[in-house]
Amino acid sequence: MADTRTLGDVFKNMFRDLGIEKPIEQSKAVNLWPNVVGERVSEVATAEKIENGIMIVRVSSPVWRNELIFMKADIINKLNTALNKHVVKDIKFT
C-alpha cells in the first residue's frame, strides 16, 4: 500500500522530530509582522524575535508604543490566525 502523506506532512513531522517546529513557527510570526500590522505601523515598529511566546517589537517612539499597546490583542489574534496556530502569547514593545 502506498504512503499517502503529503510532502508538507513529511516536513512537519521531521521538524517536530528534530525539535525545530516551534522556532520555525516563531520565525514565521516575525516575518508576518509587516503584513499583519500594515505598511504604516511596520515603518515605526519592527518585530525582532519571539522568546517563549513573547514577541519583542522595537518601536520608534513612546507615542507609537502607547498606540500599539491598545492594538496588542488584535495584533496577537491576527498573527495567530495567519499562522493557524497559537504561537504568539504576548507582545512586548521596546
MARVO-911243 format. One record per atom (N, C-alpha, C, O): z, x, y; residue number from 1; atom name. Coordinates in Angstrom, 2 decimals. Layout:
BEGIN
<pt pz="Z" px="X" py="Y" num="NUM" atome="CA"/>
...
END
This chain:
BEGIN
<pt pz="0.00" px="0.84" py="-1.18" num="1" atome="N"/>
<pt pz="0.00" px="0.00" py="0.00" num="1" atome="CA"/>
<pt pz="0.00" px="0.89" py="1.25" num="1" atome="C"/>
<pt pz="0.73" px="1.87" py="1.32" num="1" atome="O"/>
<pt pz="-0.81" px="0.54" py="2.21" num="2" atome="N"/>
<pt pz="-0.96" px="1.33" py="3.42" num="2" atome="CA"/>
<pt pz="0.22" px="1.13" py="4.36" num="2" atome="C"/>
<pt pz="0.80" px="0.04" py="4.42" num="2" atome="O"/>
<pt pz="0.56" px="2.18" py="5.09" num="3" atome="N"/>
<pt pz="1.62" px="2.12" py="6.11" num="3" atome="CA"/>
<pt pz="1.03" px="1.46" py="7.35" num="3" atome="C"/>
<pt pz="0.03" px="1.94" py="7.89" num="3" atome="O"/>
<pt pz="1.64" px="0.38" py="7.82" num="4" atome="N"/>
<pt pz="1.07" px="-0.38" py="8.94" num="4" atome="CA"/>
<pt pz="1.78" px="-0.11" py="10.26" num="4" atome="C"/>
<pt pz="1.61" px="-0.87" py="11.21" num="4" atome="O"/>
<pt pz="2.57" px="0.94" py="10.34" num="5" atome="N"/>
<pt pz="3.24" px="1.27" py="11.59" num="5" atome="CA"/>
<pt pz="2.22" px="1.78" py="12.60" num="5" atome="C"/>
<pt pz="1.25" px="2.45" py="12.24" num="5" atome="O"/>
<pt pz="2.46" px="1.45" py="13.87" num="6" atome="N"/>
<pt pz="1.58" px="1.96" py="14.92" num="6" atome="CA"/>
<pt pz="1.98" px="3.39" py="15.26" num="6" atome="C"/>
<pt pz="3.08" px="3.83" py="14.94" num="6" atome="O"/>
<pt pz="1.09" px="4.08" py="15.91" num="7" atome="N"/>
<pt pz="1.38" px="5.44" py="16.36" num="7" atome="CA"/>
<pt pz="2.57" px="5.43" py="17.32" num="7" atome="C"/>
<pt pz="3.42" px="6.32" py="17.29" num="7" atome="O"/>
<pt pz="2.63" px="4.39" py="18.18" num="8" atome="N"/>
<pt pz="3.77" px="4.25" py="19.11" num="8" atome="CA"/>
<pt pz="5.08" px="4.13" py="18.37" num="8" atome="C"/>
<pt pz="6.08" px="4.73" py="18.78" num="8" atome="O"/>
<pt pz="5.10" px="3.36" py="17.29" num="9" atome="N"/>
<pt pz="6.33" px="3.21" py="16.49" num="9" atome="CA"/>
<pt pz="6.72" px="4.54" py="15.83" num="9" atome="C"/>
<pt pz="7.90" px="4.88" py="15.75" num="9" atome="O"/>
<pt pz="5.73" px="5.26" py="15.37" num="10" atome="N"/>
<pt pz="6.00" px="6.57" py="14.75" num="10" atome="CA"/>
<pt pz="6.65" px="7.50" py="15.77" num="10" atome="C"/>
<pt pz="7.63" px="8.18" py="15.46" num="10" atome="O"/>
<pt pz="6.09" px="7.54" py="16.99" num="11" atome="N"/>
<pt pz="6.66" px="8.40" py="18.03" num="11" atome="CA"/>
<pt pz="8.06" px="7.94" py="18.44" num="11" atome="C"/>
<pt pz="8.95" px="8.78" py="18.62" num="11" atome="O"/>
<pt pz="8.27" px="6.63" py="18.58" num="12" atome="N"/>
<pt pz="9.60" px="6.14" py="18.92" num="12" atome="CA"/>
<pt pz="10.63" px="6.57" py="17.89" num="12" atome="C"/>
<pt pz="11.72" px="7.02" py="18.23" num="12" atome="O"/>
<pt pz="10.27" px="6.42" py="16.62" num="13" atome="N"/>
<pt pz="11.19" px="6.84" py="15.55" num="13" atome="CA"/>
<pt pz="11.43" px="8.34" py="15.58" num="13" atome="C"/>
<pt pz="12.55" px="8.80" py="15.37" num="13" atome="O"/>
<pt pz="10.37" px="9.10" py="15.83" num="14" atome="N"/>
<pt pz="10.51" px="10.55" py="15.88" num="14" atome="CA"/>
<pt pz="11.41" px="10.95" py="17.06" num="14" atome="C"/>
<pt pz="12.29" px="11.80" py="16.90" num="14" atome="O"/>
<pt pz="11.18" px="10.34" py="18.23" num="15" atome="N"/>
<pt pz="12.01" px="10.65" py="19.40" num="15" atome="CA"/>
<pt pz="13.47" px="10.30" py="19.15" num="15" atome="C"/>
<pt pz="14.37" px="11.05" py="19.51" num="15" atome="O"/>
<pt pz="13.69" px="9.15" py="18.51" num="16" atome="N"/>
<pt pz="15.06" px="8.74" py="18.20" num="16" atome="CA"/>
<pt pz="15.69" px="9.74" py="17.22" num="16" atome="C"/>
<pt pz="16.83" px="10.16" py="17.42" num="16" atome="O"/>
<pt pz="14.97" px="10.11" py="16.18" num="17" atome="N"/>
<pt pz="15.48" px="11.05" py="15.18" num="17" atome="CA"/>
<pt pz="15.78" px="12.41" py="15.79" num="17" atome="C"/>
<pt pz="16.73" px="13.08" py="15.37" num="17" atome="O"/>
<pt pz="14.99" px="12.82" py="16.77" num="18" atome="N"/>
<pt pz="15.21" px="14.11" py="17.43" num="18" atome="CA"/>
<pt pz="16.29" px="14.04" py="18.52" num="18" atome="C"/>
<pt pz="16.72" px="15.07" py="19.04" num="18" atome="O"/>
<pt pz="16.73" px="12.83" py="18.84" num="19" atome="N"/>
<pt pz="17.76" px="12.67" py="19.86" num="19" atome="CA"/>
<pt pz="17.23" px="12.79" py="21.28" num="19" atome="C"/>
<pt pz="17.99" px="13.10" py="22.20" num="19" atome="O"/>
<pt pz="15.95" px="12.55" py="21.47" num="20" atome="N"/>
<pt pz="15.38" px="12.69" py="22.81" num="20" atome="CA"/>
<pt pz="14.86" px="11.37" py="23.37" num="20" atome="C"/>
<pt pz="14.24" px="11.34" py="24.43" num="20" atome="O"/>
<pt pz="15.12" px="10.28" py="22.67" num="21" atome="N"/>
<pt pz="14.67" px="8.97" py="23.15" num="21" atome="CA"/>
<pt pz="15.32" px="8.61" py="24.49" num="21" atome="C"/>
<pt pz="14.63" px="8.15" py="25.41" num="21" atome="O"/>
<pt pz="16.62" px="8.82" py="24.60" num="22" atome="N"/>
<pt pz="17.33" px="8.48" py="25.84" num="22" atome="CA"/>
<pt pz="16.84" px="9.32" py="27.03" num="22" atome="C"/>
<pt pz="16.55" px="8.74" py="28.08" num="22" atome="O"/>
<pt pz="16.72" px="10.64" py="26.90" num="23" atome="N"/>
<pt pz="16.19" px="11.42" py="28.03" num="23" atome="CA"/>
<pt pz="14.77" px="11.00" py="28.43" num="23" atome="C"/>
<pt pz="14.43" px="11.04" py="29.62" num="23" atome="O"/>
<pt pz="13.96" px="10.62" py="27.48" num="24" atome="N"/>
<pt pz="12.60" px="10.19" py="27.79" num="24" atome="CA"/>
<pt pz="12.64" px="8.89" py="28.59" num="24" atome="C"/>
<pt pz="11.92" px="8.74" py="29.58" num="24" atome="O"/>
<pt pz="13.47" px="7.94" py="28.16" num="25" atome="N"/>
<pt pz="13.59" px="6.68" py="28.88" num="25" atome="CA"/>
<pt pz="14.14" px="6.91" py="30.29" num="25" atome="C"/>
<pt pz="13.71" px="6.25" py="31.24" num="25" atome="O"/>
<pt pz="15.08" px="7.83" py="30.43" num="26" atome="N"/>
<pt pz="15.64" px="8.13" py="31.75" num="26" atome="CA"/>
<pt pz="14.58" px="8.75" py="32.66" num="26" atome="C"/>
<pt pz="14.51" px="8.44" py="33.84" num="26" atome="O"/>
<pt pz="13.76" px="9.60" py="32.10" num="27" atome="N"/>
<pt pz="12.68" px="10.21" py="32.88" num="27" atome="CA"/>
<pt pz="11.68" px="9.15" py="33.33" num="27" atome="C"/>
<pt pz="11.18" px="9.21" py="34.45" num="27" atome="O"/>
<pt pz="11.40" px="8.20" py="32.47" num="28" atome="N"/>
<pt pz="10.51" px="7.10" py="32.84" num="28" atome="CA"/>
<pt pz="11.08" px="6.32" py="34.02" num="28" atome="C"/>
<pt pz="10.35" px="5.94" py="34.93" num="28" atome="O"/>
<pt pz="12.39" px="6.08" py="33.99" num="29" atome="N"/>
<pt pz="13.03" px="5.32" py="35.07" num="29" atome="CA"/>
<pt pz="12.87" px="6.06" py="36.40" num="29" atome="C"/>
<pt pz="12.56" px="5.44" py="37.42" num="29" atome="O"/>
<pt pz="13.09" px="7.36" py="36.40" num="30" atome="N"/>
<pt pz="12.94" px="8.16" py="37.62" num="30" atome="CA"/>
<pt pz="11.50" px="8.09" py="38.11" num="30" atome="C"/>
<pt pz="11.25" px="7.95" py="39.31" num="30" atome="O"/>
<pt pz="10.55" px="8.18" py="37.20" num="31" atome="N"/>
<pt pz="9.13" px="8.12" py="37.57" num="31" atome="CA"/>
<pt pz="8.71" px="6.74" py="38.07" num="31" atome="C"/>
<pt pz="7.76" px="6.63" py="38.85" num="31" atome="O"/>
<pt pz="9.40" px="5.69" py="37.64" num="32" atome="N"/>
<pt pz="9.08" px="4.33" py="38.08" num="32" atome="CA"/>
<pt pz="9.62" px="4.01" py="39.47" num="32" atome="C"/>
<pt pz="9.18" px="3.04" py="40.09" num="32" atome="O"/>
<pt pz="10.55" px="4.81" py="39.97" num="33" atome="N"/>
<pt pz="11.20" px="4.54" py="41.25" num="33" atome="CA"/>
<pt pz="10.22" px="4.13" py="42.36" num="33" atome="C"/>
<pt pz="10.42" px="3.07" py="42.95" num="33" atome="O"/>
<pt pz="9.17" px="4.90" py="42.66" num="34" atome="N"/>
<pt pz="8.28" px="4.52" py="43.76" num="34" atome="CA"/>
<pt pz="7.60" px="3.17" py="43.54" num="34" atome="C"/>
<pt pz="7.41" px="2.41" py="44.49" num="34" atome="O"/>
<pt pz="7.23" px="2.87" py="42.31" num="35" atome="N"/>
<pt pz="6.58" px="1.59" py="42.01" num="35" atome="CA"/>
<pt pz="7.53" px="0.42" py="42.18" num="35" atome="C"/>
<pt pz="7.13" px="-0.65" py="42.63" num="35" atome="O"/>
<pt pz="8.78" px="0.62" py="41.83" num="36" atome="N"/>
<pt pz="9.77" px="-0.47" py="41.88" num="36" atome="CA"/>
<pt pz="10.22" px="-0.73" py="43.31" num="36" atome="C"/>
<pt pz="10.33" px="-1.89" py="43.72" num="36" atome="O"/>
<pt pz="10.48" px="0.32" py="44.08" num="37" atome="N"/>
<pt pz="11.02" px="0.13" py="45.44" num="37" atome="CA"/>
<pt pz="9.94" px="0.01" py="46.50" num="37" atome="C"/>
<pt pz="10.20" px="-0.46" py="47.61" num="37" atome="O"/>
<pt pz="8.74" px="0.42" py="46.19" num="38" atome="N"/>
<pt pz="7.65" px="0.31" py="47.15" num="38" atome="CA"/>
<pt pz="7.47" px="1.58" py="47.97" num="38" atome="C"/>
<pt pz="8.32" px="2.47" py="47.98" num="38" atome="O"/>
<pt pz="6.35" px="1.63" py="48.66" num="39" atome="N"/>
<pt pz="5.97" px="2.84" py="49.39" num="39" atome="CA"/>
<pt pz="6.95" px="3.18" py="50.51" num="39" atome="C"/>
<pt pz="7.34" px="4.34" py="50.65" num="39" atome="O"/>
<pt pz="7.35" px="2.20" py="51.30" num="40" atome="N"/>
<pt pz="8.22" px="2.47" py="52.46" num="40" atome="CA"/>
<pt pz="9.56" px="3.05" py="52.02" num="40" atome="C"/>
<pt pz="10.02" px="4.05" py="52.57" num="40" atome="O"/>
<pt pz="10.19" px="2.43" py="51.05" num="41" atome="N"/>
<pt pz="11.50" px="2.92" py="50.58" num="41" atome="CA"/>
<pt pz="11.35" px="4.27" py="49.90" num="41" atome="C"/>
<pt pz="12.20" px="5.14" py="50.07" num="41" atome="O"/>
<pt pz="10.29" px="4.45" py="49.13" num="42" atome="N"/>
<pt pz="10.12" px="5.73" py="48.43" num="42" atome="CA"/>
<pt pz="9.86" px="6.88" py="49.38" num="42" atome="C"/>
<pt pz="10.01" px="8.05" py="49.01" num="42" atome="O"/>
<pt pz="9.47" px="6.57" py="50.62" num="43" atome="N"/>
<pt pz="9.31" px="7.62" py="51.63" num="43" atome="CA"/>
<pt pz="10.67" px="8.13" py="52.12" num="43" atome="C"/>
<pt pz="10.77" px="9.27" py="52.58" num="43" atome="O"/>
<pt pz="11.70" px="7.31" py="52.03" num="44" atome="N"/>
<pt pz="13.02" px="7.69" py="52.56" num="44" atome="CA"/>
<pt pz="14.07" px="7.87" py="51.48" num="44" atome="C"/>
<pt pz="15.19" px="8.32" py="51.76" num="44" atome="O"/>
<pt pz="13.73" px="7.53" py="50.24" num="45" atome="N"/>
<pt pz="14.69" px="7.64" py="49.14" num="45" atome="CA"/>
<pt pz="13.97" px="8.12" py="47.88" num="45" atome="C"/>
<pt pz="12.98" px="7.52" py="47.46" num="45" atome="O"/>
<pt pz="14.48" px="9.20" py="47.30" num="46" atome="N"/>
<pt pz="13.84" px="9.81" py="46.13" num="46" atome="CA"/>
<pt pz="14.80" px="9.83" py="44.95" num="46" atome="C"/>
<pt pz="15.90" px="10.38" py="45.04" num="46" atome="O"/>
<pt pz="14.37" px="9.23" py="43.85" num="47" atome="N"/>
<pt pz="15.15" px="9.29" py="42.62" num="47" atome="CA"/>
<pt pz="15.05" px="10.71" py="42.06" num="47" atome="C"/>
<pt pz="13.96" px="11.24" py="41.88" num="47" atome="O"/>
<pt pz="16.21" px="11.31" py="41.80" num="48" atome="N"/>
<pt pz="16.21" px="12.70" py="41.33" num="48" atome="CA"/>
<pt pz="16.44" px="12.83" py="39.83" num="48" atome="C"/>
<pt pz="15.77" px="13.61" py="39.16" num="48" atome="O"/>
<pt pz="17.39" px="12.05" py="39.31" num="49" atome="N"/>
<pt pz="17.71" px="12.15" py="37.88" num="49" atome="CA"/>
<pt pz="18.61" px="11.00" py="37.48" num="49" atome="C"/>
<pt pz="19.07" px="10.22" py="38.32" num="49" atome="O"/>
<pt pz="18.86" px="10.91" py="36.17" num="50" atome="N"/>
<pt pz="19.82" px="9.95" py="35.65" num="50" atome="CA"/>
<pt pz="20.79" px="10.71" py="34.76" num="50" atome="C"/>
<pt pz="20.38" px="11.50" py="33.91" num="50" atome="O"/>
<pt pz="22.07" px="10.47" py="34.97" num="51" atome="N"/>
<pt pz="23.11" px="11.06" py="34.14" num="51" atome="CA"/>
<pt pz="24.02" px="9.93" py="33.66" num="51" atome="C"/>
<pt pz="24.63" px="9.23" py="34.47" num="51" atome="O"/>
<pt pz="24.12" px="9.77" py="32.35" num="52" atome="N"/>
<pt pz="24.98" px="8.75" py="31.75" num="52" atome="CA"/>
<pt pz="24.69" px="7.36" py="32.32" num="52" atome="C"/>
<pt pz="25.61" px="6.59" py="32.56" num="52" atome="O"/>
<pt pz="23.43" px="7.05" py="32.53" num="53" atome="N"/>
<pt pz="23.03" px="5.74" py="33.01" num="53" atome="CA"/>
<pt pz="23.13" px="5.55" py="34.50" num="53" atome="C"/>
<pt pz="22.85" px="4.46" py="35.01" num="53" atome="O"/>
<pt pz="23.53" px="6.59" py="35.23" num="54" atome="N"/>
<pt pz="23.65" px="6.50" py="36.68" num="54" atome="CA"/>
<pt pz="22.51" px="7.28" py="37.32" num="54" atome="C"/>
<pt pz="22.40" px="8.50" py="37.16" num="54" atome="O"/>
<pt pz="21.67" px="6.54" py="38.05" num="55" atome="N"/>
<pt pz="20.54" px="7.17" py="38.73" num="55" atome="CA"/>
<pt pz="21.04" px="7.78" py="40.04" num="55" atome="C"/>
<pt pz="21.74" px="7.12" py="40.81" num="55" atome="O"/>
<pt pz="20.68" px="9.02" py="40.28" num="56" atome="N"/>
<pt pz="21.02" px="9.72" py="41.52" num="56" atome="CA"/>
<pt pz="19.80" px="9.66" py="42.43" num="56" atome="C"/>
<pt pz="18.72" px="10.12" py="42.08" num="56" atome="O"/>
<pt pz="20.00" px="9.07" py="43.63" num="57" atome="N"/>
<pt pz="18.91" px="8.90" py="44.57" num="57" atome="CA"/>
<pt pz="19.27" px="9.58" py="45.89" num="57" atome="C"/>
<pt pz="20.30" px="9.27" py="46.49" num="57" atome="O"/>
<pt pz="18.43" px="10.50" py="46.33" num="58" atome="N"/>
<pt pz="18.63" px="11.19" py="47.61" num="58" atome="CA"/>
<pt pz="18.00" px="10.34" py="48.70" num="58" atome="C"/>
<pt pz="16.83" px="9.97" py="48.63" num="58" atome="O"/>
<pt pz="18.80" px="10.04" py="49.73" num="59" atome="N"/>
<pt pz="18.36" px="9.16" py="50.82" num="59" atome="CA"/>
<pt pz="18.34" px="9.97" py="52.12" num="59" atome="C"/>
<pt pz="19.20" px="10.82" py="52.34" num="59" atome="O"/>
<pt pz="17.35" px="9.69" py="52.97" num="60" atome="N"/>
<pt pz="17.13" px="10.49" py="54.18" num="60" atome="CA"/>
<pt pz="18.13" px="10.21" py="55.30" num="60" atome="C"/>
<pt pz="18.31" px="11.06" py="56.18" num="60" atome="O"/>
<pt pz="18.78" px="9.05" py="55.29" num="61" atome="N"/>
<pt pz="19.71" px="8.75" py="56.38" num="61" atome="CA"/>
<pt pz="20.79" px="7.78" py="55.92" num="61" atome="C"/>
<pt pz="20.60" px="7.03" py="54.96" num="61" atome="O"/>
<pt pz="21.94" px="7.79" py="56.61" num="62" atome="N"/>
<pt pz="23.01" px="6.86" py="56.29" num="62" atome="CA"/>
<pt pz="22.60" px="5.40" py="56.47" num="62" atome="C"/>
<pt pz="23.07" px="4.52" py="55.74" num="62" atome="O"/>
<pt pz="21.73" px="5.13" py="57.42" num="63" atome="N"/>
<pt pz="21.27" px="3.75" py="57.65" num="63" atome="CA"/>
<pt pz="20.51" px="3.25" py="56.41" num="63" atome="C"/>
<pt pz="20.75" px="2.13" py="55.95" num="63" atome="O"/>
<pt pz="19.60" px="4.08" py="55.89" num="64" atome="N"/>
<pt pz="18.87" px="3.69" py="54.69" num="64" atome="CA"/>
<pt pz="19.80" px="3.61" py="53.48" num="64" atome="C"/>
<pt pz="19.64" px="2.74" py="52.62" num="64" atome="O"/>
<pt pz="20.76" px="4.49" py="53.42" num="65" atome="N"/>
<pt pz="21.73" px="4.45" py="52.32" num="65" atome="CA"/>
<pt pz="22.43" px="3.09" py="52.29" num="65" atome="C"/>
<pt pz="22.54" px="2.48" py="51.23" num="65" atome="O"/>
<pt pz="22.89" px="2.63" py="53.44" num="66" atome="N"/>
<pt pz="23.57" px="1.34" py="53.51" num="66" atome="CA"/>
<pt pz="22.63" px="0.20" py="53.12" num="66" atome="C"/>
<pt pz="23.02" px="-0.72" py="52.41" num="66" atome="O"/>
<pt pz="21.41" px="0.26" py="53.59" num="67" atome="N"/>
<pt pz="20.42" px="-0.78" py="53.25" num="67" atome="CA"/>
<pt pz="20.18" px="-0.83" py="51.74" num="67" atome="C"/>
<pt pz="20.13" px="-1.91" py="51.15" num="67" atome="O"/>
<pt pz="20.05" px="0.34" py="51.14" num="68" atome="N"/>
<pt pz="19.78" px="0.40" py="49.70" num="68" atome="CA"/>
<pt pz="20.97" px="-0.06" py="48.87" num="68" atome="C"/>
<pt pz="20.79" px="-0.60" py="47.78" num="68" atome="O"/>
<pt pz="22.17" px="0.15" py="49.38" num="69" atome="N"/>
<pt pz="23.35" px="-0.34" py="48.66" num="69" atome="CA"/>
<pt pz="23.27" px="-1.85" py="48.49" num="69" atome="C"/>
<pt pz="23.65" px="-2.38" py="47.44" num="69" atome="O"/>
<pt pz="22.79" px="-2.56" py="49.51" num="70" atome="N"/>
<pt pz="22.65" px="-4.01" py="49.42" num="70" atome="CA"/>
<pt pz="21.55" px="-4.42" py="48.44" num="70" atome="C"/>
<pt pz="21.58" px="-5.52" py="47.88" num="70" atome="O"/>
<pt pz="20.59" px="-3.54" py="48.23" num="71" atome="N"/>
<pt pz="19.46" px="-3.83" py="47.34" num="71" atome="CA"/>
<pt pz="19.69" px="-3.32" py="45.91" num="71" atome="C"/>
<pt pz="18.86" px="-3.55" py="45.03" num="71" atome="O"/>
<pt pz="20.81" px="-2.64" py="45.69" num="72" atome="N"/>
<pt pz="21.03" px="-1.92" py="44.44" num="72" atome="CA"/>
<pt pz="20.89" px="-2.80" py="43.19" num="72" atome="C"/>
<pt pz="20.19" px="-2.41" py="42.26" num="72" atome="O"/>
<pt pz="21.53" px="-3.93" py="43.14" num="73" atome="N"/>
<pt pz="21.48" px="-4.78" py="41.94" num="73" atome="CA"/>
<pt pz="20.05" px="-5.19" py="41.62" num="73" atome="C"/>
<pt pz="19.65" px="-5.20" py="40.46" num="73" atome="O"/>
<pt pz="19.29" px="-5.53" py="42.64" num="74" atome="N"/>
<pt pz="17.90" px="-5.94" py="42.44" num="74" atome="CA"/>
<pt pz="17.06" px="-4.76" py="41.94" num="74" atome="C"/>
<pt pz="16.23" px="-4.93" py="41.06" num="74" atome="O"/>
<pt pz="17.28" px="-3.58" py="42.50" num="75" atome="N"/>
<pt pz="16.54" px="-2.39" py="42.07" num="75" atome="CA"/>
<pt pz="16.85" px="-2.06" py="40.61" num="75" atome="C"/>
<pt pz="15.94" px="-1.78" py="39.83" num="75" atome="O"/>
<pt pz="18.12" px="-2.10" py="40.24" num="76" atome="N"/>
<pt pz="18.51" px="-1.83" py="38.84" num="76" atome="CA"/>
<pt pz="17.83" px="-2.82" py="37.91" num="76" atome="C"/>
<pt pz="17.28" px="-2.43" py="36.87" num="76" atome="O"/>
<pt pz="17.86" px="-4.08" py="38.27" num="77" atome="N"/>
<pt pz="17.22" px="-5.11" py="37.46" num="77" atome="CA"/>
<pt pz="15.72" px="-4.86" py="37.30" num="77" atome="C"/>
<pt pz="15.19" px="-4.97" py="36.20" num="77" atome="O"/>
<pt pz="15.06" px="-4.52" py="38.39" num="78" atome="N"/>
<pt pz="13.61" px="-4.27" py="38.34" num="78" atome="CA"/>
<pt pz="13.29" px="-3.04" py="37.49" num="78" atome="C"/>
<pt pz="12.32" px="-3.04" py="36.73" num="78" atome="O"/>
<pt pz="14.09" px="-1.99" py="37.62" num="79" atome="N"/>
<pt pz="13.85" px="-0.78" py="36.81" num="79" atome="CA"/>
<pt pz="14.00" px="-1.09" py="35.32" num="79" atome="C"/>
<pt pz="13.15" px="-0.74" py="34.52" num="79" atome="O"/>
<pt pz="15.09" px="-1.76" py="34.97" num="80" atome="N"/>
<pt pz="15.33" px="-2.07" py="33.56" num="80" atome="CA"/>
<pt pz="14.30" px="-3.05" py="33.01" num="80" atome="C"/>
<pt pz="13.92" px="-2.96" py="31.84" num="80" atome="O"/>
<pt pz="13.84" px="-3.98" py="33.84" num="81" atome="N"/>
<pt pz="12.79" px="-4.90" py="33.41" num="81" atome="CA"/>
<pt pz="11.49" px="-4.14" py="33.16" num="81" atome="C"/>
<pt pz="10.80" px="-4.38" py="32.17" num="81" atome="O"/>
<pt pz="11.15" px="-3.22" py="34.05" num="82" atome="N"/>
<pt pz="9.94" px="-2.42" py="33.88" num="82" atome="CA"/>
<pt pz="10.00" px="-1.57" py="32.62" num="82" atome="C"/>
<pt pz="8.98" px="-1.34" py="31.97" num="82" atome="O"/>
<pt pz="11.18" px="-1.10" py="32.28" num="83" atome="N"/>
<pt pz="11.36" px="-0.27" py="31.09" num="83" atome="CA"/>
<pt pz="11.52" px="-1.12" py="29.82" num="83" atome="C"/>
<pt pz="11.41" px="-0.61" py="28.71" num="83" atome="O"/>
<pt pz="11.79" px="-2.41" py="30.02" num="84" atome="N"/>
<pt pz="12.07" px="-3.31" py="28.90" num="84" atome="CA"/>
<pt pz="13.26" px="-2.82" py="28.08" num="84" atome="C"/>
<pt pz="13.31" px="-2.96" py="26.86" num="84" atome="O"/>
<pt pz="14.22" px="-2.23" py="28.80" num="85" atome="N"/>
<pt pz="15.40" px="-1.64" py="28.17" num="85" atome="CA"/>
<pt pz="16.46" px="-1.43" py="29.24" num="85" atome="C"/>
<pt pz="16.12" px="-1.20" py="30.40" num="85" atome="O"/>
<pt pz="17.73" px="-1.50" py="28.86" num="86" atome="N"/>
<pt pz="18.82" px="-1.30" py="29.82" num="86" atome="CA"/>
<pt pz="19.14" px="0.20" py="29.89" num="86" atome="C"/>
<pt pz="20.01" px="0.70" py="29.18" num="86" atome="O"/>
<pt pz="18.43" px="0.90" py="30.76" num="87" atome="N"/>
<pt pz="18.58" px="2.35" py="30.91" num="87" atome="CA"/>
<pt pz="19.44" px="2.69" py="32.12" num="87" atome="C"/>
<pt pz="20.31" px="3.56" py="32.05" num="87" atome="O"/>
<pt pz="19.19" px="1.98" py="33.23" num="88" atome="N"/>
<pt pz="19.91" px="2.26" py="34.50" num="88" atome="CA"/>
<pt pz="21.09" px="1.30" py="34.60" num="88" atome="C"/>
<pt pz="20.91" px="0.08" py="34.65" num="88" atome="O"/>
<pt pz="22.30" px="1.86" py="34.62" num="89" atome="N"/>
<pt pz="23.51" px="1.04" py="34.74" num="89" atome="CA"/>
<pt pz="24.00" px="0.96" py="36.17" num="89" atome="C"/>
<pt pz="24.61" px="-0.03" py="36.57" num="89" atome="O"/>
<pt pz="23.74" px="2.02" py="36.94" num="90" atome="N"/>
<pt pz="24.19" px="2.07" py="38.33" num="90" atome="CA"/>
<pt pz="23.30" px="3.05" py="39.08" num="90" atome="C"/>
<pt pz="22.58" px="3.85" py="38.48" num="90" atome="O"/>
<pt pz="23.37" px="2.98" py="40.40" num="91" atome="N"/>
<pt pz="22.65" px="3.93" py="41.25" num="91" atome="CA"/>
<pt pz="23.63" px="4.50" py="42.25" num="91" atome="C"/>
<pt pz="24.39" px="3.77" py="42.88" num="91" atome="O"/>
<pt pz="23.60" px="5.82" py="42.39" num="92" atome="N"/>
<pt pz="24.42" px="6.50" py="43.38" num="92" atome="CA"/>
<pt pz="23.49" px="7.06" py="44.45" num="92" atome="C"/>
<pt pz="22.62" px="7.89" py="44.16" num="92" atome="O"/>
<pt pz="23.68" px="6.60" py="45.68" num="93" atome="N"/>
<pt pz="22.85" px="7.07" py="46.79" num="93" atome="CA"/>
<pt pz="23.56" px="8.21" py="47.50" num="93" atome="C"/>
<pt pz="24.70" px="8.06" py="47.93" num="93" atome="O"/>
<pt pz="22.88" px="9.35" py="47.62" num="94" atome="N"/>
<pt pz="23.50" px="10.52" py="48.25" num="94" atome="CA"/>
<pt pz="22.68" px="10.97" py="49.45" num="94" atome="C"/>
<pt pz="23.04" px="11.95" py="50.11" num="94" atome="O"/>
END
